[in-house]
Amino acid sequence: MALHRGSSKNDATTGGSNPLITEANPALGQRLTSPKSRLAQDPVPADVAYQLIRDELLLDGSARLNLATFVTTGMEPQARQLMADCIDKNMIDKDEYPQTAELERRCVAMLADLWHAPSPDQATGCSTTGSSEACMLAGIALHRRWAARVNDRTRRPNLVMGANVQVCWEKFCRYWDVEPRIVPMSGERFHLDAEQAVAHCDEDTIGVVTILGSTFDGSYEPIADISAALDELASRGGPDVPIHVDGASGAMIAPFLDHDLLWDFRLPRVASINTSGHKYGLVYPGVGWVLWRDADALPQELIFNVNYLGGNMPTFALNFSRPGAQVVAQYYIFFRLGHSGFRAVQQAARDVAMFLSGQIEAMPEFRLLSRGDELPVFAFTTTEHVTGWDVFALSRALRERGWQVPAYTFPADRQDLSVLRIVCRNGFSHDLADLLLADLRVAVDLLNDDSRTGTATGPSGFRH
Ligand SMILES: Cc1ncc(COP(=O)(O)O)c(C=O)c1O
């Protein structure tokens, strides 16, 4: 459900067209006579509808210049072709499209292997629409395991996580009536650490969510340390709390670039892991994945055996119908790149991120919060040299050149800190990074000039 309310001002019927222009160029000559937020009485010719909608979408920014998103903005023509070939396949019709289902199974097996499931045949998992659905499913499994353990309906479960969690975890807690135990940021600690994680756990903690890596600054949380601290807590007779790793981005980076980092099923306390196929899994939106280390980690009563269109189908999902094309595209990426292909793509993104962060760090106006050496993502803020403008003004100034670099304020207890964040992805080349840097320098010079001469319109002002 998209929550869009009411009708728009543009709904007015404009009417009228010049017949000569219309004859010469049906799309451009036509003035839209159909309402935009209600169904029109009559059809619009396909060419005209296509042209008008395409034109309207020109107002969207360029996806390639969108440095705000983690989501894939470019795939090879062969992948696009495969997706077009599969656009009519419903992922749920496993009996009708058994080979699409088989490709999904292979992707789960590949991820189980990549994330070191103790026995890849034992690991269970599925595709989802993205990490949000994957996190919901993982959260439900944690909740079920806790409920079976305590068997007392009067108690209220809680989930421990850092204030840097993505909103999907707050949604999970609200929708399933779980108390969110959110550990605030403190000083220069921008994510969860072992000490704070343990301090927030009790007998009603269904799990600790750890993030690889943080949406706010791209940093990895110290999952091995958190796991060791929870082991210690359990060994002292405290609660035995499982970990879920939200690897929306990092679960497709760390296996290729950070071999020595312990974060996955090699840690016995890690019960489940999710990732977004459509982020560093390199597929267009929307596909995600969630895996449980073994059958015990996923309570069997959550799996529905649906008798559907002649087949018996086990499912654990919030959605029923959803596109099969993204799953096929994920298999294509896995099949095509292999380990060394993935390593090359992710290393290139990290190289660009570290090059850019190094250049930005050298400017007196900025201070880095992270440098892109974990996720290829970094955040930076202004130094004390900057008094006449702020990160929001710079974000808007960059937008004038088409760059979408978000500026935002950190959560509790660092709301005083406002940053810019740059997400480097496959397709954001060194050349583009050079162009961004050149535009960034021009924008900073203009903002500095404006604030010296007093032509800026205040700290958030910018010049047209
Ligand atoms: C850490 C983390 N978890 C979950 C999500 C939600 O992912 P999706 O957009 O695939 O639903 C995001 C998205 O940015 C994220 O960064």
The ligand as an ORCA input file, in Angstrom:
! r2SCAN-3c Opt
* xyz 0 1
  C      21.306     -1.756      7.605
  C      20.037     -1.764      6.790
  N      19.046     -2.627      7.098
  C      17.899     -2.686      6.381
  C      17.688     -1.845      5.304
  C      16.405     -1.944      4.525
  O      16.722     -2.524      3.306
  P      15.736     -2.618      2.056
  O      15.759     -1.269      1.435
  O      16.394     -3.661      1.194
  O      14.382     -3.031      2.534
  C      18.697     -0.915      4.949
  C      18.506      0.015      3.826
  O      19.266      0.925      3.603
  C      19.900     -0.893      5.703
  O      20.908     -0.049      5.396
*
